[in-house]
Amino acid sequence: MKQKYHVRFLILLTLASTLFSSCMVDYKLYSTRSRPSNQIPGGFVYALPRTQVRVGVTFDKVDYSCAPYWQFAGEMLGLKGVNVDSVFSIHSIEIATYNIADPDLYYFVDPGHTAVTIDNRGLLRSIGVGDVDQRLLAEPDQKKPNDATPYTVLFEKAIQDPVFNLYNRTDTFYVRNDPPGRPSLIVTKKDTRSLRQRALAVAEQIEQIRVKQQELLFGEYDGDYNAVTLQYLYQQLEKQEQLLIEQFVGRTTTETVYFDIDPMSDKEHLSSQTYDLFRFNAKQGIVDSTVADATVVRCNITCVKSNQKTLNFVRFRTGPVTEGSFMDLHTFKYRIPETADVSVFSDQFRFNRQVKISQFGTIATLPYGKYKALFDPNTSDLIYFDIK
C-alpha cells in the first residue's frame, strides 16, 4: 500500500515539476551600463530604438541656357512668371522618421532556450517566434511591376534632343543620281530673321503640334491606327511640344536633399526644439551664412503628449523598480513612442506633420514567462503578443 502511494507521489511530483519548469524562463537580460558580480555566459546584444527625423527637400533648378525666347513666353504662349533671375525653387517637402539603435540603451541577453530575432540595426524583431510562425505573421510581398512591353522600348529614342542653330542655317539640295538621305550640295547662309521672328516660328510649331493632338483625341486624323499606335503618336507629340516649350521657359531638373535630426528627449527640449536646416537663395540654391539675402528654413519638433496618461501609468505603475532585481533580469524591455508635431517653416511657408518618436515615450517591460511577441520592423512597436 505504501509503495502504491509512493508511486503516485512520484508521478504527481514529476507532473508538478514539469508544469513548474514550463512556466520558468531560462533567459537573462543585463543592461550594458550595469556591473554584474558574476561572469555571464555567451549571448548577444540588442538595443532599444531611437527615432531620427528625416526632412527631404526637393529643389527645382531651371536651365535657361536652352531658352533664347524667354522674354516672349508671356506674349506668345501665355506663360507668366518666367524670370531668368529665379533659378532655384523649392518643389516639395517630405517629413519621415526611421529608427536606429539607441547607443545608451543596449542590453546583453543570455537567451537560454528562447528564440529571439534581431534585425541588422540591432533592434528586437521577435521573441519566442520560430521561423514558420514568423513567416505566417509577416506581411505578403508586394507584386513586382510588369516589365515594359517591347513596343515601348523599340520606340523610346524616337525623339532626340534638338541642337539649335540660331544664326547659321543649312540648306540641302539634291542633284541627279543622289541617293536618298545623301544630298551632294549643302549651302550655308546667314539667318536674317530677328529673335522675335524666330520665336514666333517656334510658337507656330507648338500650335501645329497641339492641333495634331486634338485630331488624335477626337478621331479627326487620316489613317487607320489602333489604340496602341494612337497612344504612341500622342506621346511623341507631347515630347516634341515639351522640347519646343523649353526654348521659352527653360529646362527644369529636380534634386532632393535630405536633412537628418536626432531629437533630444530631456525635459528642457521636450516641449519645443528648433533646428536650422539650410539657407536658400533663388539665384544660388543652398548657400552659407555669408549670403545676406538668403531665406533660413528651420525645423521645429514639439511633443504633443497625446498619450501622457498611458505613459505615466507604464512609467510609475509597472515594471521592475530596482535595476538588477530578479524581475529586471528576466523581462525583455521595449519602448512605447509618443506623438510629436514636426514643422518645417520659413518666412514664406510652413509644412506640418505628426510623427511618433521613440525617445519621447517610455520604456516598458514584457511580462515574466514564456510567450510570443512580434515587433514592427519599421517602427519597432509591439504589434503581436501571445502567451504560450
MARMI-755266 format. One record per atom (N, C-alpha, C): residue in one letter; x, y, z. Coordinates in steps of 0.2 Angstrom, whole numbers, plus 5000, padded with zeros to 4 digits. Example, Ala and Ser with C-alpha at 12.3 -4.5 7.8 and 13.67 -1.06 7.14 Angstrom:
2
a506649725039
a506249785039
a506649845039
s506449895035
s506849955036
s506450005039
//
This chain:
388
m500449945000
m500050005000
m500450065000
k501050065004
k501450125004
k501850134998
q501950074995
q502350084988
q501850114983
k501250094983
k500750124979
k500650204979
y500650224986
y500650294987
y501250324985
h501850294986
h502450324984
h502550334977
v502250284973
v502250294965
v501850354963
r501250354966
r500850414965
r501150484966
f501450484972
f501850544974
f502350564969
l502750514967
l503250524962
l502950554955
i502350524953
i502050544947
i501850624948
l501550634953
l501250704955
l501850754955
l502350734958
l502950774959
l503250784952
t503250734948
t503550744941
t503150794937
l502450784937
l502050824934
l502050904936
a502150904943
a502250974945
a502851004943
s503350964943
s504050994941
s504051014934
t503750974930
t503650984923
t503251054922
l502751054925
l502251114924
l502651174927
f503051174932
f503351224935
f503951254930
s504351194928
s504851214923
s504651244917
s504051224914
s503751254908
s503551334909
c503451354916
c503251424917
c503951464918
m504451424920
m505051464922
m505451484915
v505751544916
v506151564910
v506951554911
d507251534906
d507951524907
d508451584904
y508051634901
y508451694899
y508551744904
k509151784903
k509351844907
k509551904903
l509351964906
l509552024902
l509952064907
y510452094904
y510852134908
y510952204904
s510852254908
s511052324904
s511752334904
t511952354898
t512752364897
t513052414901
r512552454905
r512852504910
r512952474917
s512652414918
s512752384924
s513352344925
r513552324931
r514152284933
r513952224936
p513752164933
p513652104936
p514252084940
s514052044946
s514552024950
s514851964948
n514551924944
n514751854941
n514951864934
q515351814931
q515451814924
q514751784921
i514651814915
i514051804911
i514251754905
p513851704904
p513951654899
p513851694892
g513951664887
g513851694880
g513151714879
g513051764874
g512451784872
g512451834867
f512051884866
f512051934861
f511752004864
v511852054860
v511552124862
v511052144858
y510552184861
y510052214857
y509952284860
a509652334856
a509652404859
a508852424858
l508752474862
l508052504861
l508052554856
p507552564852
p507552614846
p507652684848
r507952724844
r507952794845
r507752824838
t507252874838
t506952894832
t507352954829
q507552954823
q507853004819
q507253034814
v507253104814
v506853144809
v507253154803
r506953134797
r507253154791
r506853204787
v507053254785
v506753304781
v507053304774
g506653284769
g506853284762
g506553344758
v506953384756
v506853444752
v507053434745
t506553444740
t506653434733
t506653504730
f507253524727
f507353584723
f507253574716
d506953634713
d506953634706
d507453684703
k507853664698
k508353714695
k508153714688
v508153784686
v507953794679
v508553814675
d508653784669
d509253794665
d508953844659
y509153904659
y508953954654
y509453954648
s509953914648
s510453924643
s510053894636
c509553854637
c509253824631
c508553864630
a508453924633
a507853964632
a508054034629
p508154034623
p508354104620
p507754154619
y507154124620
y506554164619
y506154174625
w506454174631
w506154184637
w505754244638
q505954294635
q505654364636
q504954364632
f504854314627
f504254314623
f503754254626
a503854224632
a503454174634
a502754194636
g502754254639
g502054284641
g501654304635
e502054334630
e501654364624
e501454314619
m501854264618
m501654214613
m501354144615
l501554124621
l501254064624
l500754074630
g500754134632
g500354154638
g500554124645
l501254114645
l501554084651
l501854144655
k501654154661
k501854204666
k502354184671
g502754224673
g503154214679
g503854194677
v504054194670
v504754174668
v505254234670
n505654214674
n506154254677
n506854224677
v507254244673
v507954214672
v508354224679
d508154274683
d508554284689
d508354234695
s507754204694
s507554154698
s507654084696
v508254054698
v508453984695
v508253934699
f508253934706
f508153884711
f507453904714
s507053844716
s506453854719
s506353784723
i505953794729
i505853734732
i505153694729
h505253634727
h504653604724
h504253564729
s504553534734
s504153494739
s504553484745
i504153464750
i504553454757
i504153384760
e504553344762
e504353274765
e504653274772
i504253244777
i504553234783
i504353154785
a504953124787
a504853054788
a505253034795
t505152974797
t505552954803
t505852884802
y506452874805
y506752804805
y507052794811
n507152724813
n507352704820
n508152684819
i508552704824
i509152674825
i509252644832
a509852614833
a509952584840
a510152644844
d509852644850
d510052704855
d510652684858
p511252714857
p511852694860
p511852694867
d511452724871
d511452724878
d510952674881
l510652634877
l510152584880
l510252514876
y510852484877
y510952424875
y510852374880
y510652304879
y510552254884
y510952194881
f511252154886
f511552094884
f511152034886
v510951994882
v510451944883
v510851874883
d510751834888
d510851764888
d510251724887
p510151704880
p509451684878
p509151614881
g509651574883
g509451514886
g509151474880
h508451444881
h508151414876
h507651454872
t507651514873
t507151564870
t507351584863
a506951584858
a507151604851
a507051684851
v507551724849
v507551794849
v507851814842
t507451864839
t507651884832
t507851964833
i508351984830
i508552054830
i508752064822
d508652134820
d508752154814
d509452174813
n509652204807
n510352224806
n510452294809
r509952324812
r510052384816
r510252364824
g510152304825
g510252284832
g509552294836
l508952304833
l508352314837
l507952244837
l507552234842
l507152174843
l506652164837
r506652104834
r506152094829
r505652044832
s505851994836
s505351944839
s505651914845
i505151884849
i505351844855
i504951784855
g505251724855
g504951664856
g504551644849
v504751674844
v504351664837
v504851624833
g504651564831
g505051524826
g505051544819
d505451514815
d505451544808
d504751534804
v504451474806
v503751464802
v503251514805
d503251524811
d502751574814
d502851644811
q503551664811
q503651724808
q503451734801
r503551684797
r503351694790
r502551704790
l502251664794
l501551674794
l501251744796
l501651774801
l501451844803
l501751894799
a502151884794
a502451934790
a501951954785
e502052014783
e501552044778
e501752014771
p501352004766
p501451974760
p501852024756
d502351994751
d502752034747
d502352074742
q502552134741
q502152174735
q502352144729
k501852144724
k501952124717
k502452174714
k502852144710
k503352174706
k502952204700
p503152274698
p502852294692
p503052264686
n502552254681
n502652224675
n503252254671
d503552214667
d504152244663
d503852284657
a504152334654
a503952374649
a503852324643
t503352344639
t503252304633
t503852314628
p504052274623
p504552284618
p504352344614
y503752354612
y503552404608
y503752474611
t503652484617
t503852544620
t504652554620
v504952504621
v505752504621
v505952524614
l505652494609
l505952504602
l505952574600
f505352614603
f505252674600
f505452734606
e505852714611
e505952754616
e506352814614
k506852804609
k507352854607
k507152884601
a506452884599
a506252914593
a506352994592
i506253024598
i506353094599
i507053114602
q507453144598
q508153164601
q508153234603
d508553254607
d508653324609
d508953364603
p508553424602
p508753454596
p509353504597
v509753514592
v510353564593
v510153624589
f510053674592
f509853734589
f510353784587
n510353804580
n510753844577
n510353914575
l510453964580
l510054024579
l510354074574
y510954064571
y511154114567
y511354084560
n511754024560
n511853994554
n511253944552
r511153944546
r510653904543
r510853864537
t510753794538
t511053754532
t510453724528
d510553734522
d510053714517
d510353654513
t510053604511
t510253544507
t509953544501
f510253524496
f509953514489
f510153454486
y509753414483
y509853354479
y509953374472
v510453334469
v510553344462
v510453274459
r510453264452
r510353204449
r510853144452
n510553084453
n510953024455
n511153034462
d510953074466
d511053074473
d510553024477
p510852984481
p510452934484
p510052964490
p509452934492
p509052964497
p509552974504
g509453034507
g509753044513
g510553074512
r510753074506
r511453094505
r511453154499
p511253214501
p511253264496
p512053284495
s512153304489
s512853324487
s512953394488
l512453434488
l512553504488
l512253534495
i512753564499
i512553594505
i512753664505
v512253714506
v512353784506
v512253814513
t512653844516
t512553884522
t512553954521
k512053984524
k512054064524
k511754084530
k511854154531
k511654184537
k510854184538
d510554174544
d509854184545
d509754254547
t509354294543
t509254364544
t508654384548
r508354324550
r507754344554
r507954364561
s507554414564
s507654434571
s507454384576
l507654394582
l507554354588
l506754344589
r506354394588
r505654394588
r505354354583
q505654354577
q505354314571
q505554244572
r506154224575
r506254154576
r505854124582
a505754174587
a505254144592
a504554134590
l504354174585
l503654174583
l503554104579
a504154084575
a504154024571
a504053964576
v504453964581
v504453914586
v503753904589
a503453964591
a502753964594
a502253934589
e502353954582
e501853924577
e501953844577
q502553824578
q502653744578
q502353714584
i502353754589
i501953724595
i501253724594
e500953774591
e500253774589
e500053714584
q500453704579
q500353654575
q500353584578
i500853574583
i500853504587
i500153504591
r499953554594
r499353554598
r498753534594
v498753564588
v498153544583
v498153474581
k498753444580
k498853374579
k498553334585
q498753354591
q498553314597
q497753314597
q497453374596
q496753374596
q496453324591
e496753324585
e496453274580
e496553204582
l497053184586
l497153124588
l496653104593
l496453154598
l496053144603
l495353134601
f495153174596
f494453174593
f494353134587
g494853094585
g494753054579
g494753084572
e495053144572
e494953184565
e495653174561
y496053124563
y496653114559
y496553064553
d497053074548
d496953024542
d497352964544
g497052904542
g497352844543
g497052804548
d497152734547
d496852684552
d497352664557
y497352684563
y497852674568
y497452634574
n497752584577
n497452554583
n497652594589
a497352574595
a497452614601
a498152624603
v498552574603
v499252574605
v499652624600
t499552624594
t499852674589
t499652744591
l499052754592
l498752824594
l499152844600
q499152804605
q499452824611
q500252844610
y500552804606
y501252814605
y501352884601
l500952894596
l500952954592
l500853014597
y500353014601
y500153064606
y500753084610
q501153034613
q501653034617
q502253074614
q502353054607
q502953084604
q502753154602
l502153174601
l501953244600
l502053284607
e501953254612
e502053284619
e502753304620
k503153254618
k503953264619
k504153324614
q503953324608
q504153374603
q503853444606
e503253444609
e503053504612
e503453534617
q503653484622
q504053504628
q504653534626
l505053504621
l505653524619
l505653594616
l505053614612
l504953674610
l504853724615
i504453704620
i504253754625
i504853774630
e505253724630
e505953734634
e506353794631
q506253814625
q506553864622
q506253934625
f505653934628
f505353994631
f505453994638
v505453934642
v505453934649
v506053894652
g506453874648
g507053834651
g506853764652
r507453724654
r507353654656
r507453644664
t506953614667
t506953604674
t507253534676
t507653534681
t507953474684
t507753474691
t507653424694
t507553414701
t508053384705
e508153394711
e508653364716
e508353364723
t508453314726
t508153304733
t508753304738
v508753344743
v509253344748
v508953324755
y509253284759
y508953254765
y509353284771
f508953304776
f509253334782
f509053284788
d509453254792
d509353214797
d509453254804
i508953244809
i508953274815
i508853214820
d509253224826
d509153174831
d508853214837
p508153204838
p507853244843
p508053234850
m508153284854
m508353274861
m507753264865
s507853224870
s507253204874
s507253224882
d507753274883
d507753294890
d507153344891
k506953364898
k506453404899
k506453474896
e507053494896
e507153564893
e506953574886
h507153514882
h506953524874
h506353484873
l506053444877
l505453404875
l504853444873
s504753504876
s504253554875
s504253584868
s504953604866
s505053634859
s505753634858
q505953614852
q506653624850
q506653634842
t507153684841
t507153714834
t507853704831
y507853684825
y508553674821
y508553714815
d509153744813
d509253774807
d509353724802
l508953714796
l509153664791
l509653684786
f509453744783
f509853774777
f509653844776
r510053874772
r509953944769
r509853934762
f509353974759
f509153964752
f509154034749
n509354034743
n509354094738
n509154074731
a508654114728
a508454094722
a508954094716
k509454124717
k509954134712
k510454074713
q510654054719
q511254014720
q510953944723
g510353934726
g510153874729
g510353884736
i510653824739
i510853824746
i511453864747
v511553904751
v512053954752
v512253944760
d512853974761
d513053984768
d512854044771
s513054054778
s512854114782
s513154184779
t513654184774
t513954244772
t513454274767
v512954244764
v512454274760
v511954314764
a511854374763
a511454414767
a510754404765
d510554404759
d509854394757
d509554324756
a509854284760
a509654214760
a509054204765
t508554154763
t508054134767
t508254074772
v508154084778
v508354024783
v507753984784
v507853914782
v507253864783
v507453824790
r506953824794
r507053794801
r506553734802
c506753694807
c506353634808
c506153634816
n505553634818
n505353634825
n505053564827
i505253544832
i504953474835
i504653484842
t504053474842
t503653484849
t503253424851
c503353394857
c503053344859
c502353364861
v501853334858
v501153354860
v500853314866
k501153264868
k500953224874
k500253204874
s500053174868
s499353144867
s499253084871
n499853044873
n499752984877
n500052984884
q500053044887
q500453054893
q500153014899
k499453004899
k499252964905
k499452894904
t499452864898
t499652794897
t500352794899
l500752844897
l501552834898
l501652844905
n501252884909
n501352894916
n501252834920
f500652794918
f500552734921
f501052684920
v501352674914
v501852624912
v502452644916
r502652714917
r503252734920
r503252724927
f502652734930
f502652734938
f502352674941
r501852644937
r501452584940
r501652514938
t502152514933
t502352444930
t503052434930
g503252374929
g503952364928
g504452354934
p505052334934
p505452324940
p505652394942
v505752404949
v505852464952
v506652464953
t506952414954
t507652414956
t508052384950
e508552414948
e508952384942
e509352334945
g509352274942
g509752214944
g509352164948
s508652184949
s508252134953
s508052074949
f507752024952
f507551964948
f507151984942
m506652024943
m506152044938
m506552084932
d506952124934
d507352164929
d507752114925
l508052064928
l508552014924
l508151964920
h507451964921
h507051914917
h506451944913
t506552004911
t506052034907
t506352074901
f506052064895
f506352104890
f506052174890
k506452224888
k506252294888
k506052314881
y505552364880
y505452394874
y505152464875
r505152494869
r504952564870
r504252584867
i503852624871
i503252654869
i503352724866
p503252734860
p503352804857
p502852854859
e503052914858
e502552974860
e502453014853
t501953044852
t501753084846
t502153154847
a502353184841
a502653244841
a502453284835
d502453344835
d502253394829
d502953414826
v503053404820
v503653424816
v503453474811
s503753534811
s503653584807
s504253614803
v504253614797
v504753644793
v504453714790
f504853764791
f504553834790
f505053884788
s504853934785
s505253994784
s504754054784
d505054114782
d504654174782
d504054164776
q504154124771
q503654114766
q503154054767
f503354004770
f502953944770
f503053914777
r502553864778
r502553814784
r502253754782
f502653694784
f502353624782
f502453584789
n501853554791
n501753514797
n501653444796
r501853404801
r501653334801
r501753304808
q501253264810
q501353224816
q501653154815
v502153144819
v502553084819
v502653054826
k502852994826
k502952954833
k503752954834
i503952974840
i504652974842
i504752934848
s505252884847
s505352834852
s505552864859
q506052904859
q506352934865
q505952984868
f505453004865
f504953054869
f504453004873
g504452944872
g503952904876
g504352874882
t504152804884
t504452774890
t504652704888
i505052674893
i505252614892
i504852564896
a504552514893
a504052464896
a504452394896
t504152354900
t504452284901
t503852234899
l504052184895
l503552124894
l503452084900
p502952044901
p502852014907
p503351954908
y503351924914
y503851874916
y503551804913
g503851764910
g503651704907
g503851694900
k503551634897
k503651624890
k503051644886
y503251674880
y502751704876
y502951714869
k502551734865
k502751754858
k502651834857
a503151864855
a503051934854
a503351954847
l503052004844
l503252024837
l503252104837
f503852134834
f503852204834
f503852224827
d503552284826
d503552314819
d504252324816
p504452304810
p505152314808
p505352384806
n504852424805
n504952494804
n504952544810
t504452534814
t504352574820
t504552544826
s504752484826
s504852444832
s504352444838
d503752464836
d503152454840
d502952384841
l502752364847
l502452294849
l501852284845
i501752234840
i501152234836
i500852164837
y501152114841
y500852044842
y501152024849
f500751994853
f500951964859
f500451904860
d500751844862
d500351784864
d500651744869
i500351724874
i500651684880
i500651614877
k501251584878
k501251514876
k500851464881
//
